[in-house]
Every structure is written in structure tokens, then in C-alpha cells.
Amino acid sequence: MAQQAAAQIEGERLGRAERLNGRIAMLGFLIGVVTEAITGHGIATQIGFGVFGVG
């Protein structure tokens, strides 16, 4: 009985974590698209700027 309850709690915790991860990923994508619209630089270029310090 306790083992079943622990498994259910773990499943709920995993579901919440995955939902949060998905929301953060969607937010990051939206920020990238908005930045692309404002600057005219694509997402790959934005990442390159961060990695190589170009700009």
C-alpha cells in the first residue's frame, strides 16, 4: 500500500516537473522568436553571438 502511494506521488512529481520544463522551453522559444523579430538576426545567429562573443 505505501509503495503504491510512493509511486503515485513520484508520478505526480514527475508530471509537474515535465510540465514546468515544457513551459520554460516554450518561453525560451518565444523569447528567441521575438528577439529575431526585433533584431533581424536568426536564432542560430543569436546563439553564435553568445558563444563566440561576436557583435
PQR file with spaces between the fields and no chain letter, atoms N, CA, C, O and H, PARSE charges and radii, in Angstrom:
ATOM       1  N    MET     1       0.820   -1.188    0.000 -0.4000 1.5000
ATOM       2  CA   MET     1       0.000    0.000    0.000 -0.0000 2.0000
ATOM       3  C    MET     1       0.869    1.259    0.000  0.5500 1.7000
ATOM       4  O    MET     1       0.661    2.149   -0.824 -0.5500 1.4000
ATOM       5  N    ALA     2       1.842    1.343    0.918 -0.4000 1.5000
ATOM       6  CA   ALA     2       2.720    2.512    0.994 -0.0000 2.0000
ATOM       7  C    ALA     2       3.570    2.633   -0.263  0.5500 1.7000
ATOM       8  O    ALA     2       3.853    3.737   -0.727 -0.5500 1.4000
ATOM       9  H    ALA     2       2.010    0.620    1.588  0.4000 1.0000
ATOM      10  N    GLN     3       3.974    1.493   -0.810 -0.4000 1.5000
ATOM      11  CA   GLN     3       4.788    1.505   -2.024 -0.0000 2.0000
ATOM      12  C    GLN     3       3.981    2.052   -3.201  0.5500 1.7000
ATOM      13  O    GLN     3       4.512    2.784   -4.035 -0.5500 1.4000
ATOM      14  H    GLN     3       3.744    0.596   -0.433  0.4000 1.0000
ATOM      15  N    GLN     4       2.720    1.702   -3.265 -0.4000 1.5000
ATOM      16  CA   GLN     4       1.842    2.196   -4.319 -0.0000 2.0000
ATOM      17  C    GLN     4       1.647    3.703   -4.183  0.5500 1.7000
ATOM      18  O    GLN     4       1.654    4.423   -5.182 -0.5500 1.4000
ATOM      19  H    GLN     4       2.288    1.107   -2.587  0.4000 1.0000
ATOM      20  N    ALA     5       1.473    4.186   -2.947 -0.4000 1.5000
ATOM      21  CA   ALA     5       1.315    5.619   -2.706 -0.0000 2.0000
ATOM      22  C    ALA     5       2.584    6.370   -3.093  0.5500 1.7000
ATOM      23  O    ALA     5       2.514    7.450   -3.681 -0.5500 1.4000
ATOM      24  H    ALA     5       1.468    3.602   -2.136  0.4000 1.0000
ATOM      25  N    ALA     6       3.735    5.809   -2.769 -0.4000 1.5000
ATOM      26  CA   ALA     6       5.002    6.444   -3.117 -0.0000 2.0000
ATOM      27  C    ALA     6       5.162    6.528   -4.632  0.5500 1.7000
ATOM      28  O    ALA     6       5.649    7.534   -5.149 -0.5500 1.4000
ATOM      29  H    ALA     6       3.793    4.932   -2.291  0.4000 1.0000
ATOM      30  N    ALA     7       4.764    5.496   -5.335 -0.4000 1.5000
ATOM      31  CA   ALA     7       4.847    5.502   -6.794 -0.0000 2.0000
ATOM      32  C    ALA     7       3.913    6.554   -7.388  0.5500 1.7000
ATOM      33  O    ALA     7       4.262    7.215   -8.366 -0.5500 1.4000
ATOM      34  H    ALA     7       4.369    4.679   -4.915  0.4000 1.0000
ATOM      35  N    GLN     8       2.730    6.710   -6.802 -0.4000 1.5000
ATOM      36  CA   GLN     8       1.781    7.707   -7.285 -0.0000 2.0000
ATOM      37  C    GLN     8       2.326    9.118   -7.058  0.5500 1.7000
ATOM      38  O    GLN     8       2.222    9.974   -7.937 -0.5500 1.4000
ATOM      39  H    GLN     8       2.446    6.173   -6.008  0.4000 1.0000
ATOM      40  N    ILE     9       2.901    9.359   -5.888 -0.4000 1.5000
ATOM      41  CA   ILE     9       3.484   10.669   -5.591 -0.0000 2.0000
ATOM      42  C    ILE     9       4.633   10.973   -6.547  0.5500 1.7000
ATOM      43  O    ILE     9       4.752   12.089   -7.051 -0.5500 1.4000
ATOM      44  H    ILE     9       2.985    8.664   -5.174  0.4000 1.0000
ATOM      45  N    GLU    10       5.472    9.976   -6.792 -0.4000 1.5000
ATOM      46  CA   GLU    10       6.593   10.149   -7.713 -0.0000 2.0000
ATOM      47  C    GLU    10       6.091   10.467   -9.120  0.5500 1.7000
ATOM      48  O    GLU    10       6.660   11.317   -9.804 -0.5500 1.4000
ATOM      49  H    GLU    10       5.375    9.069   -6.383  0.4000 1.0000
ATOM      50  N    GLY    11       5.037    9.793   -9.549 -0.4000 1.5000
ATOM      51  CA   GLY    11       4.461   10.054  -10.864 -0.0000 2.0000
ATOM      52  C    GLY    11       3.894   11.457  -10.980  0.5500 1.7000
ATOM      53  O    GLY    11       4.052   12.113  -12.009 -0.5500 1.4000
ATOM      54  H    GLY    11       4.575    9.103   -8.993  0.4000 1.0000
ATOM      55  N    GLU    12       3.238   11.913   -9.933 -0.4000 1.5000
ATOM      56  CA   GLU    12       2.695   13.268   -9.943 -0.0000 2.0000
ATOM      57  C    GLU    12       3.820   14.304   -9.962  0.5500 1.7000
ATOM      58  O    GLU    12       3.735   15.318  -10.656 -0.5500 1.4000
ATOM      59  H    GLU    12       3.109   11.379   -9.097  0.4000 1.0000
ATOM      60  N    ARG    13       4.864   14.036   -9.195 -0.4000 1.5000
ATOM      61  CA   ARG    13       6.007   14.956   -9.146 -0.0000 2.0000
ATOM      62  C    ARG    13       6.681   15.022  -10.520  0.5500 1.7000
ATOM      63  O    ARG    13       7.059   16.100  -10.979 -0.5500 1.4000
ATOM      64  H    ARG    13       4.933   13.213   -8.631  0.4000 1.0000
ATOM      65  N    LEU    14       6.828   13.872  -11.169 -0.4000 1.5000
ATOM      66  CA   LEU    14       7.436   13.833  -12.493 -0.0000 2.0000
ATOM      67  C    LEU    14       6.565   14.592  -13.495  0.5500 1.7000
ATOM      68  O    LEU    14       7.084   15.311  -14.348 -0.5500 1.4000
ATOM      69  H    LEU    14       6.521   12.996  -10.797  0.4000 1.0000
ATOM      70  N    GLY    15       5.252   14.435  -13.395 -0.4000 1.5000
ATOM      71  CA   GLY    15       4.345   15.153  -14.289 -0.0000 2.0000
ATOM      72  C    GLY    15       4.461   16.661  -14.141  0.5500 1.7000
ATOM      73  O    GLY    15       4.470   17.389  -15.134 -0.5500 1.4000
ATOM      74  H    GLY    15       4.830   13.850  -12.703  0.4000 1.0000
ATOM      75  N    ARG    16       4.549   17.130  -12.899 -0.4000 1.5000
ATOM      76  CA   ARG    16       4.695   18.574  -12.658 -0.0000 2.0000
ATOM      77  C    ARG    16       6.022   19.081  -13.204  0.5500 1.7000
ATOM      78  O    ARG    16       6.085   20.155  -13.800 -0.5500 1.4000
ATOM      79  H    ARG    16       4.541   16.539  -12.093  0.4000 1.0000
ATOM      80  N    ALA    17       7.085   18.303  -12.998 -0.4000 1.5000
ATOM      81  CA   ALA    17       8.403   18.707  -13.485 -0.0000 2.0000
ATOM      82  C    ALA    17       8.420   18.779  -15.009  0.5500 1.7000
ATOM      83  O    ALA    17       8.978   19.719  -15.577 -0.5500 1.4000
ATOM      84  H    ALA    17       7.033   17.430  -12.513  0.4000 1.0000
ATOM      85  N    GLU    18       7.822   17.810  -15.669 -0.4000 1.5000
ATOM      86  CA   GLU    18       7.778   17.808  -17.135 -0.0000 2.0000
ATOM      87  C    GLU    18       6.941   18.966  -17.669  0.5500 1.7000
ATOM      88  O    GLU    18       7.296   19.578  -18.676 -0.5500 1.4000
ATOM      89  H    GLU    18       7.369   17.047  -15.209  0.4000 1.0000
ATOM      90  N    ARG    19       5.843   19.263  -17.003 -0.4000 1.5000
ATOM      91  CA   ARG    19       5.006   20.393  -17.404 -0.0000 2.0000
ATOM      92  C    ARG    19       5.779   21.708  -17.280  0.5500 1.7000
ATOM      93  O    ARG    19       5.734   22.547  -18.179 -0.5500 1.4000
ATOM      94  H    ARG    19       5.555   18.766  -16.184  0.4000 1.0000
ATOM      95  N    LEU    20       6.486   21.881  -16.164 -0.4000 1.5000
ATOM      96  CA   LEU    20       7.290   23.086  -15.961 -0.0000 2.0000
ATOM      97  C    LEU    20       8.392   23.174  -17.010  0.5500 1.7000
ATOM      98  O    LEU    20       8.631   24.249  -17.561 -0.5500 1.4000
ATOM      99  H    LEU    20       6.523   21.199  -15.434  0.4000 1.0000
ATOM     100  N    ASN    21       9.062   22.067  -17.292 -0.4000 1.5000
ATOM     101  CA   ASN    21      10.112   22.042  -18.300 -0.0000 2.0000
ATOM     102  C    ASN    21       9.568   22.445  -19.671  0.5500 1.7000
ATOM     103  O    ASN    21      10.211   23.204  -20.396 -0.5500 1.4000
ATOM     104  H    ASN    21       8.868   21.195  -16.844  0.4000 1.0000
ATOM     105  N    GLY    22       8.406   21.946  -20.019 -0.4000 1.5000
ATOM     106  CA   GLY    22       7.793   22.303  -21.300 -0.0000 2.0000
ATOM     107  C    GLY    22       7.441   23.772  -21.376  0.5500 1.7000
ATOM     108  O    GLY    22       7.636   24.407  -22.413 -0.5500 1.4000
ATOM     109  H    GLY    22       7.884   21.330  -19.430  0.4000 1.0000
ATOM     110  N    ARG    23       6.923   24.320  -20.287 -0.4000 1.5000
ATOM     111  CA   ARG    23       6.560   25.747  -20.267 -0.0000 2.0000
ATOM     112  C    ARG    23       7.797   26.626  -20.389  0.5500 1.7000
ATOM     113  O    ARG    23       7.771   27.640  -21.088 -0.5500 1.4000
ATOM     114  H    ARG    23       6.764   23.804  -19.445  0.4000 1.0000
ATOM     115  N    ILE    24       8.868   26.249  -19.722 -0.4000 1.5000
ATOM     116  CA   ILE    24      10.103   27.024  -19.810 -0.0000 2.0000
ATOM     117  C    ILE    24      10.678   26.949  -21.227  0.5500 1.7000
ATOM     118  O    ILE    24      11.193   27.943  -21.740 -0.5500 1.4000
ATOM     119  H    ILE    24       8.888   25.426  -19.154  0.4000 1.0000
ATOM     120  N    ALA    25      10.592   25.783  -21.856 -0.4000 1.5000
ATOM     121  CA   ALA    25      11.069   25.635  -23.231 -0.0000 2.0000
ATOM     122  C    ALA    25      10.250   26.498  -24.185  0.5500 1.7000
ATOM     123  O    ALA    25      10.808   27.133  -25.081 -0.5500 1.4000
ATOM     124  H    ALA    25      10.174   24.976  -21.439  0.4000 1.0000
ATOM     125  N    MET    26       8.933   26.527  -23.999 -0.4000 1.5000
ATOM     126  CA   MET    26       8.085   27.369  -24.857 -0.0000 2.0000
ATOM     127  C    MET    26       8.417   28.842  -24.663  0.5500 1.7000
ATOM     128  O    MET    26       8.441   29.608  -25.626 -0.5500 1.4000
ATOM     129  H    MET    26       8.480   26.012  -23.272  0.4000 1.0000
ATOM     130  N    LEU    27       8.674   29.240  -23.419 -0.4000 1.5000
ATOM     131  CA   LEU    27       9.035   30.623  -23.133 -0.0000 2.0000
ATOM     132  C    LEU    27      10.362   30.984  -23.798  0.5500 1.7000
ATOM     133  O    LEU    27      10.491   32.061  -24.379 -0.5500 1.4000
ATOM     134  H    LEU    27       8.655   28.617  -22.637  0.4000 1.0000
ATOM     135  N    GLY    28      11.331   30.104  -23.717 -0.4000 1.5000
ATOM     136  CA   GLY    28      12.624   30.341  -24.361 -0.0000 2.0000
ATOM     137  C    GLY    28      12.499   30.469  -25.868  0.5500 1.7000
ATOM     138  O    GLY    28      13.147   31.319  -26.480 -0.5500 1.4000
ATOM     139  H    GLY    28      11.226   29.228  -23.245  0.4000 1.0000
ATOM     140  N    PHE    29      11.666   29.624  -26.469 -0.4000 1.5000
ATOM     141  CA   PHE    29      11.453   29.710  -27.913 -0.0000 2.0000
ATOM     142  C    PHE    29      10.786   31.027  -28.282  0.5500 1.7000
ATOM     143  O    PHE    29      11.168   31.672  -29.259 -0.5500 1.4000
ATOM     144  H    PHE    29      11.141   28.934  -25.973  0.4000 1.0000
ATOM     145  N    LEU    30       9.788   31.423  -27.499 -0.4000 1.5000
ATOM     146  CA   LEU    30       9.095   32.693  -27.756 -0.0000 2.0000
ATOM     147  C    LEU    30      10.054   33.869  -27.650  0.5500 1.7000
ATOM     148  O    LEU    30      10.014   34.776  -28.481 -0.5500 1.4000
ATOM     149  H    LEU    30       9.477   30.899  -26.706  0.4000 1.0000
ATOM     150  N    ILE    31      10.911   33.864  -26.645 -0.4000 1.5000
ATOM     151  CA   ILE    31      11.894   34.938  -26.496 -0.0000 2.0000
ATOM     152  C    ILE    31      12.823   34.974  -27.707  0.5500 1.7000
ATOM     153  O    ILE    31      13.165   36.052  -28.195 -0.5500 1.4000
ATOM     154  H    ILE    31      10.944   33.127  -25.970  0.4000 1.0000
ATOM     155  N    GLY    32      13.232   33.808  -28.192 -0.4000 1.5000
ATOM     156  CA   GLY    32      14.088   33.754  -29.377 -0.0000 2.0000
ATOM     157  C    GLY    32      13.404   34.309  -30.611  0.5500 1.7000
ATOM     158  O    GLY    32      14.024   35.030  -31.394 -0.5500 1.4000
ATOM     159  H    GLY    32      12.954   32.932  -27.796  0.4000 1.0000
ATOM     160  N    VAL    33      12.137   33.984  -30.794 -0.4000 1.5000
ATOM     161  CA   VAL    33      11.384   34.474  -31.961 -0.0000 2.0000
ATOM     162  C    VAL    33      11.184   35.986  -31.865  0.5500 1.7000
ATOM     163  O    VAL    33      11.345   36.696  -32.858 -0.5500 1.4000
ATOM     164  H    VAL    33      11.633   33.399  -30.158  0.4000 1.0000
ATOM     165  N    VAL    34      10.838   36.478  -30.687 -0.4000 1.5000
ATOM     166  CA   VAL    34      10.641   37.922  -30.510 -0.0000 2.0000
ATOM     167  C    VAL    34      11.957   38.662  -30.731  0.5500 1.7000
ATOM     168  O    VAL    34      11.977   39.716  -31.367 -0.5500 1.4000
ATOM     169  H    VAL    34      10.707   35.901  -29.880  0.4000 1.0000
ATOM     170  N    THR    35      13.045   38.121  -30.216 -0.4000 1.5000
ATOM     171  CA   THR    35      14.356   38.751  -30.421 -0.0000 2.0000
ATOM     172  C    THR    35      14.719   38.761  -31.897  0.5500 1.7000
ATOM     173  O    THR    35      15.299   39.727  -32.394 -0.5500 1.4000
ATOM     174  H    THR    35      13.029   37.265  -29.700  0.4000 1.0000
ATOM     175  N    GLU    36      14.377   37.687  -32.596 -0.4000 1.5000
ATOM     176  CA   GLU    36      14.628   37.643  -34.042 -0.0000 2.0000
ATOM     177  C    GLU    36      13.828   38.720  -34.757  0.5500 1.7000
ATOM     178  O    GLU    36      14.344   39.375  -35.661 -0.5500 1.4000
ATOM     179  H    GLU    36      13.905   36.903  -32.193  0.4000 1.0000
ATOM     180  N    ALA    37      12.581   38.910  -34.366 -0.4000 1.5000
ATOM     181  CA   ALA    37      11.733   39.928  -34.994 -0.0000 2.0000
ATOM     182  C    ALA    37      12.280   41.332  -34.729  0.5500 1.7000
ATOM     183  O    ALA    37      12.215   42.199  -35.600 -0.5500 1.4000
ATOM     184  H    ALA    37      12.161   38.378  -33.631  0.4000 1.0000
ATOM     185  N    ILE    38      12.812   41.553  -33.540 -0.4000 1.5000
ATOM     186  CA   ILE    38      13.314   42.885  -33.179 -0.0000 2.0000
ATOM     187  C    ILE    38      14.662   43.174  -33.829  0.5500 1.7000
ATOM     188  O    ILE    38      14.869   44.261  -34.368 -0.5500 1.4000
ATOM     189  H    ILE    38      12.865   40.848  -32.833  0.4000 1.0000
ATOM     190  N    THR    39      15.583   42.204  -33.783 -0.4000 1.5000
ATOM     191  CA   THR    39      16.946   42.451  -34.257 -0.0000 2.0000
ATOM     192  C    THR    39      17.170   42.081  -35.717  0.5500 1.7000
ATOM     193  O    THR    39      18.071   42.616  -36.363 -0.5500 1.4000
ATOM     194  H    THR    39      15.415   41.321  -33.346  0.4000 1.0000
ATOM     195  N    GLY    40      16.354   41.168  -36.241 -0.4000 1.5000
ATOM     196  CA   GLY    40      16.562   40.701  -37.606 -0.0000 2.0000
ATOM     197  C    GLY    40      17.584   39.573  -37.699  0.5500 1.7000
ATOM     198  O    GLY    40      17.871   39.092  -38.795 -0.5500 1.4000
ATOM     199  H    GLY    40      15.622   40.734  -35.717  0.4000 1.0000
ATOM     200  N    HIS    41      18.131   39.148  -36.576 -0.4000 1.5000
ATOM     201  CA   HIS    41      19.093   38.042  -36.558 -0.0000 2.0000
ATOM     202  C    HIS    41      18.357   36.767  -36.193  0.5500 1.7000
ATOM     203  O    HIS    41      17.527   36.762  -35.284 -0.5500 1.4000
ATOM     204  H    HIS    41      17.898   39.539  -35.686  0.4000 1.0000
ATOM     205  N    GLY    42      18.661   35.676  -36.904 -0.4000 1.5000
ATOM     206  CA   GLY    42      18.029   34.398  -36.627 -0.0000 2.0000
ATOM     207  C    GLY    42      18.477   33.809  -35.306  0.5500 1.7000
ATOM     208  O    GLY    42      19.428   34.285  -34.686 -0.5500 1.4000
ATOM     209  H    GLY    42      19.335   35.680  -37.642  0.4000 1.0000
ATOM     210  N    ILE    43      17.779   32.763  -34.882 -0.4000 1.5000
ATOM     211  CA   ILE    43      18.092   32.133  -33.605 -0.0000 2.0000
ATOM     212  C    ILE    43      19.501   31.550  -33.624  0.5500 1.7000
ATOM     213  O    ILE    43      20.218   31.658  -32.629 -0.5500 1.4000
ATOM     214  H    ILE    43      17.007   32.376  -35.386  0.4000 1.0000
ATOM     215  N    ALA    44      19.913   30.936  -34.726 -0.4000 1.5000
ATOM     216  CA   ALA    44      21.267   30.367  -34.807 -0.0000 2.0000
ATOM     217  C    ALA    44      22.314   31.465  -34.673  0.5500 1.7000
ATOM     218  O    ALA    44      23.344   31.257  -34.031 -0.5500 1.4000
ATOM     219  H    ALA    44      19.330   30.847  -35.534  0.4000 1.0000
ATOM     220  N    THR    45      22.071   32.618  -35.263 -0.4000 1.5000
ATOM     221  CA   THR    45      22.992   33.742  -35.142 -0.0000 2.0000
ATOM     222  C    THR    45      23.035   34.254  -33.709  0.5500 1.7000
ATOM     223  O    THR    45      24.100   34.609  -33.203 -0.5500 1.4000
ATOM     224  H    THR    45      21.234   32.787  -35.784  0.4000 1.0000
ATOM     225  N    GLN    46      21.881   34.292  -33.061 -0.4000 1.5000
ATOM     226  CA   GLN    46      21.826   34.731  -31.664 -0.0000 2.0000
ATOM     227  C    GLN    46      22.680   33.816  -30.797  0.5500 1.7000
ATOM     228  O    GLN    46      23.412   34.289  -29.928 -0.5500 1.4000
ATOM     229  H    GLN    46      21.016   34.004  -33.472  0.4000 1.0000
ATOM     230  N    ILE    47      22.591   32.521  -31.025 -0.4000 1.5000
ATOM     231  CA   ILE    47      23.375   31.573  -30.248 -0.0000 2.0000
ATOM     232  C    ILE    47      24.850   31.755  -30.533  0.5500 1.7000
ATOM     233  O    ILE    47      25.675   31.683  -29.622 -0.5500 1.4000
ATOM     234  H    ILE    47      21.996   32.136  -31.731  0.4000 1.0000
ATOM     235  N    GLY    48      25.192   31.992  -31.795 -0.4000 1.5000
ATOM     236  CA   GLY    48      26.589   32.237  -32.171 -0.0000 2.0000
ATOM     237  C    GLY    48      27.148   33.465  -31.503  0.5500 1.7000
ATOM     238  O    GLY    48      28.305   33.472  -31.084 -0.5500 1.4000
ATOM     239  H    GLY    48      24.522   32.051  -32.535  0.4000 1.0000
ATOM     240  N    PHE    49      26.333   34.525  -31.393 -0.4000 1.5000
ATOM     241  CA   PHE    49      26.779   35.737  -30.720 -0.0000 2.0000
ATOM     242  C    PHE    49      27.158   35.432  -29.281  0.5500 1.7000
ATOM     243  O    PHE    49      28.170   35.925  -28.784 -0.5500 1.4000
ATOM     244  H    PHE    49      25.392   34.519  -31.733  0.4000 1.0000
ATOM     245  N    GLY    50      26.350   34.620  -28.612 -0.4000 1.5000
ATOM     246  CA   GLY    50      26.619   34.291  -27.227 -0.0000 2.0000
ATOM     247  C    GLY    50      27.850   33.439  -27.051  0.5500 1.7000
ATOM     248  O    GLY    50      28.614   33.632  -26.104 -0.5500 1.4000
ATOM     249  H    GLY    50      25.528   34.220  -29.016  0.4000 1.0000
ATOM     250  N    VAL    51      28.054   32.488  -27.962 -0.4000 1.5000
ATOM     251  CA   VAL    51      29.161   31.549  -27.831 -0.0000 2.0000
ATOM     252  C    VAL    51      30.486   32.198  -28.228  0.5500 1.7000
ATOM     253  O    VAL    51      31.495   32.017  -27.548 -0.5500 1.4000
ATOM     254  H    VAL    51      27.434   32.332  -28.731  0.4000 1.0000
ATOM     255  N    PHE    52      30.483   32.953  -29.328 -0.4000 1.5000
ATOM     256  CA   PHE    52      31.722   33.496  -29.874 -0.0000 2.0000
ATOM     257  C    PHE    52      31.972   34.944  -29.492  0.5500 1.7000
ATOM     258  O    PHE    52      33.034   35.487  -29.797 -0.5500 1.4000
ATOM     259  H    PHE    52      29.663   33.100  -29.880  0.4000 1.0000
ATOM     260  N    GLY    53      31.013   35.580  -28.829 -0.4000 1.5000
ATOM     261  CA   GLY    53      31.192   36.961  -28.407 -0.0000 2.0000
ATOM     262  C    GLY    53      31.230   37.945  -29.563  0.5500 1.7000
ATOM     263  O    GLY    53      31.802   39.028  -29.442 -0.5500 1.4000
ATOM     264  H    GLY    53      30.151   35.139  -28.581  0.4000 1.0000
ATOM     265  N    VAL    54      30.625   37.572  -30.681 -0.4000 1.5000
ATOM     266  CA   VAL    54      30.592   38.436  -31.862 -0.0000 2.0000
ATOM     267  C    VAL    54      29.472   39.445  -31.681  0.5500 1.7000
ATOM     268  O    VAL    54      28.435   39.110  -31.108 -0.5500 1.4000
ATOM     269  H    VAL    54      30.160   36.691  -30.779  0.4000 1.0000
ATOM     270  N    GLY    55      29.651   40.643  -32.144 -0.4000 1.5000
ATOM     271  CA   GLY    55      28.536   41.577  -32.068 -0.0000 2.0000
ATOM     272  C    GLY    55      29.022   42.919  -31.889  0.5500 1.7000
ATOM     273  O    GLY    55      28.228   43.857  -31.802 -0.5500 1.4000
ATOM     274  H    GLY    55      30.493   40.915  -32.610  0.4000 1.0000
